[in-house]
């Protein structure tokens, strides 16, 4: 289906908004009146600009406080409308949005409202304009879509129809099933917006907290099914009022917006008997594991020291790049000292995701507008596909490493001739020599448990949708975490068996310094022994305030000996109905720190209730961990 976006959903000047919408692949735009009034371009120049960009002006909006008023006031409104219709003719726009009145002068008289809207439609028809009447959720007398439709139906004019807005319908808790009773040709326009479920004034909710489909709590797919069953054939248009979007760069916001509509169409397809015209991206290819985490660093010594203390060994080096592979169990860390190393110190730059079909995963990502990354590689290097996540983290789609490489050649017939990225690395002397081979296996790292990425403040919702839609991961509920300096938000995405877990977070305030911390959580069967081993090797663990352990004793009734060990090592503890979670943290190197975690039973969380203590402890050591 055609897609459109209201200019009010994007930041910048009107020309910047139009350019962003076109580059993101939208077919049309709704022009918000304030954007036109603030533009130095004439209506004819705006019309030409949109045409040059391949866009259509699908809607001009809004007209307010038109209906159910005294005749003198309505006459003034008709004079104003005539001016707008002439303006729309110059713009090349043929549909205007009329919102239900919020004027204190409006009266509760449906017959009068219908009669005046009919007269407005008669005037609009003279200019080749259609009037789409929308019920505002806070309308003075008309606040539901079925009420608005009854007035349109009573008016009975071909140039008058209704506009359906998902926010106004779902925020009031209206049942959207009744939409199917509206003739499709009388639904002149459809505006879509999601929103987090909140208990607040609906006007403030609408003007500040709307978001793109899939980023909130509304059932937009269910609503869209009803609209399409009614016979609607117009564009799917986004009208999103959001304080964050208004301050973010228009280009990435527009891409995020269009991706959300592609995913929404994909969600709706199986719910309809006839789904022609709906977008059908390639099927998701859910990653089956974490192949590697790649650190870039200008100084390898602190990183190598930290990895060595954690029990990792440098096992091989890339044949053509300054990249070392460090391994322990199934956990693999790449350390890159090449030009990609950032001036801000060590950072988590890339994640390798094991995939049953890397090429199909890349096609899915590209179809959902993920930026495909060019990759400089030697002829013999494995052809890894990679895309950029919203925060700039590179995501590589990798075939799973072979348990043991064949004696000749670089591919494994058992894996369908898929090149394996580990074949790009040449074995060398283990550094450090693994002197812990005889140590109990329970204390060793087994794999990467999860990765935690702090997002730019304006991209948190985009990141959650991206990882869910592009990678096929399931999103858990968003969690708010307080620390002494504000409120942090976190939301984890994971595959079904938990072999891929990514915790997305955002700090309490905007920051442009790029100094967003990241961390890698390493799984072990015995976090106490792993912590002791790390400390014995010279590693420094994050110190946790004693008050935390006094509270822990009261909450869980842990024994004195157990608490003493936790206090000694800085181990944090959590428990839910499924199991237990013990974890501790290293000091930070650059932007990166590590976490040692032990999951027992069916615990699937991340110790969120311990996050405020961890954040405060990191600030105390001079490093905001977030």
Buried (B, 14 or more C-beta within 10 A) or exposed (E): BBBBBBBBBBBBBBBBBBBBBBBBBBBBBBBBBEBBEEBEBEBEEBBEBBEEBEBBBBBBBBBBBBBBBEEEBBEEBBEEBBEBBEBBBEBBBBBBBBBBBBBEEBBEBBEBBBBBBBBBBBBBBEBEBBBBBBBBBBBBBBBBBBBBBBBBBBBEBEBBBBBBBBBBBBBBEBEBEBBBEBEBEBBBBBBBBBBBEBEEEBEEBBEBBBBBBBBBEBEBBBBBBBBBBBEBEBBBBBBBBBEBBBEBBBBBBBBBBBBBBBBBBBBBBEEEEEBEEBBEBBEBBBBBBBBBBBBBBEEBEBBBBBBBBBBBBBBBBBEBBBBBBBBBBBBBBBBBBEEBBBEEBBBBBBBBBBBBBBBBBBBBBBBBBBBEBEEEEEEEBBEBBBBBBBBBBBBBBBBBBBEEBEEEEBBBEEBEEBBBBBBBBEEEEEBBEBEBEEEEEBBBBBBBBBBBBBBBBBBBBBBBBBBBBBBBBEBBEBBEBEBEBEEBBBBBBBBEEEBBBBBBBBBBEEBEEEBBBBBBBBBBBBBBBBBBBBBEBEBBBBEBBEEBBEEBBEEEEBEEEBBEBBBEBBBBBBBEEEBBBBBBBBBBBBBBBBBBBBBEEEBBBBBBBBBBBBBBBBBEEEBBBB
